[in-house]
Amino acid sequence: MLNWKIEEIVLPLKFDWKISRNTASEKKNLIISVNDSLHSGKGEVAPNIRYGENPDLVKEQFALFVEKQDNEKITDLNELTRNLDALNLCHSLRFGIESAFVHFLCKKQNILPADFFGLKIPEKVYTSFSLPIMERTEIKPFLAGLKRFKSLKIKVNRETALETVKEVVSHTAQPLRIDGNEAWQDVNELLYFIEQIKNFNIEFIEQPLPGGFTEEYRFLKKKSPFALIADESIEDQADFSEISKQFTGINMKLMKAGGYINGLKLLTEARRYGLKTMIGCMIETSLGIFSAYNLAENVDYLDLDGFLIIQADPFNLLKENNGTLFRPLD
């Protein structure tokens, strides 16, 4: 007999997390626990308002899951998947439930999730580090402690993107990843911005226009000197034939994908269409980031700094040194 629980946790942040659509000083996530008499597993849920999620909805849907699922029959991942498929759960909750169960099975076998899915954890798991939108005068001191990261991601909005990028470039030669979070509505205005930064050390531009701007992205891909990464344009499924005409890569986040199984499927499909792959995250503890860490094999870009943004990580499953993530017991 399996016992399931949910707990809300409040995560104060080290600094205000401002992106093009909102600002936060704390994050409310939820922890899913499953156990029998001998073993237990935990999974994290990081609700995202962009996808219509919030903690109250997660708790309401979790109660429905507990009511509807048959504990006596859930003995393997296939059975859990059938239970989840019968419910219309938000993606982050589905990931939290599935990952808790996978971690429960891993505890029983004394293996890591990477082993469970037949993957290897790379020797070096490098993450970028993200700068939120901030005042220009705040950028230089913020950058002072970030020289150890191989690359930086810059959150921008349409109004101040150019001055922000110029200011960052004036203080560091690190490769930059520009993340618009759907900030632009006009592709020609966006192309003007891109023209102004074309000589800078830019790795890629991530989701500058809203998801659904199909023709605009097709046009942009032909004109942009930089790689284009899809984030909000991909959730738990995607038409990769179309995505490959708009972008050069995808950002798979487990909280969007709805689970390990679907996340791996998205990465496989993206590669089949010649797309670069990236694993990103929401603001999560090391519990959620640890899941992404286990899938890092053969991924082109990693952006797994979510647990570095919170003031105190309650799980201590990962540490960072010189921009590299590692398990504390290693």
Number of C-alpha atoms within 10 A of each C-alpha: 12 17 12 21 14 20 12 16 13 11 21 17 18 13 13 15 20 17 21 18 12 9 12 12 13 18 19 16 22 23 20 23 23 20 18 12 8 8 14 20 21 23 25 30 32 28 27 19 11 10 13 9 16 18 19 11 15 24 16 11 18 22 14 13 21 13 10 13 17 14 14 8 12 17 13 11 14 10 14 19 15 12 16 17 11 11 14 10 19 22 23 27 30 30 28 28 28 24 28 24 27 25 24 22 22 19 16 13 10 11 12 19 24 18 14 15 14 9 15 16 17 14 10 11 19 24 24 24 24 23 21 19 21 17 10 14 10 10 18 14 10 12 14 11 9 19 14 14 17 16 22 24 22 24 24 26 21 17 11 13 19 16 13 21 21 14 15 20 16 10 13 15 12 18 17 24 23 23 25 23 21 22 21 18 14 12 17 13 12 17 14 11 14 18 13 12 16 12 9 14 14 20 18 20 22 26 24 26 23 18 15 11 14 16 11 16 24 16 14 19 17 11 12 17 16 16 16 23 26 26 25 22 22 20 20 17 14 13 11 20 12 12 22 19 16 23 24 20 25 29 27 27 26 31 29 29 22 24 25 24 16 17 23 16 14 24 21 13 15 24 15 12 16 12 20 21 24 21 23 24 21 21 24 27 26 24 23 28 24 21 20 24 26 20 23 22 14 13 15 12 20 21 23 27 24 18 27 20 21 22 13 14 17 13 12 14 16 19 15 16 10 12 20 16 20 19 12 10 7 4
